[in-house]
Amino acid sequence: MPAANESPTSLTDGEIIAMAAYLQSQGSNVTVSYPGSVPLLKAEEAKAARGEKGK
């Protein structure tokens, strides 16, 4: 699966967070916000670039 912040999708940080918030709102509490979640998003992108798995 291609990275969401690179071609061909090229979503912005705000768009990625909005998508996550929408998906969370469909069955759970929304735990992401903009711009508050940007540092967390950047950390996850860096881990993915290094090939690390999430928790």
JOTAVEN-V126671 format. One record per backbone hydrogen bond with DSSP energy under -0.5 kcal/mol. NH is the residue of the N-H (numbers start at 1). CO is the residue of the C=O. E is the energy in kcal/mol with one decimal. If there is no record, write none. Layout:
nh->{NH;NH}
co->{CO;CO}
e->{E;E}
This chain:
nh->{6;9;10;11;16;17;18;19;20;21;22;23;24;25;26;26;27;28;31;37;38;41;42;43;44;45;46;47;48;49;50;51;51;52}
co->{3;6;6;4;12;13;14;15;16;17;18;19;20;21;22;23;24;24;29;33;35;37;38;39;40;41;42;43;44;45;46;47;48;47}
e->{-1.2;-1.1;-2.4;-2.7;-2.2;-2.4;-2.4;-2.2;-2.2;-2.7;-2.4;-2.4;-2.5;-2.2;-0.7;-0.9;-1.6;-1.7;-0.5;-2.6;-1.6;-2.5;-2.7;-2.0;-2.2;-2.4;-2.2;-2.2;-2.4;-2.2;-1.5;-0.5;-0.9;-2.7}
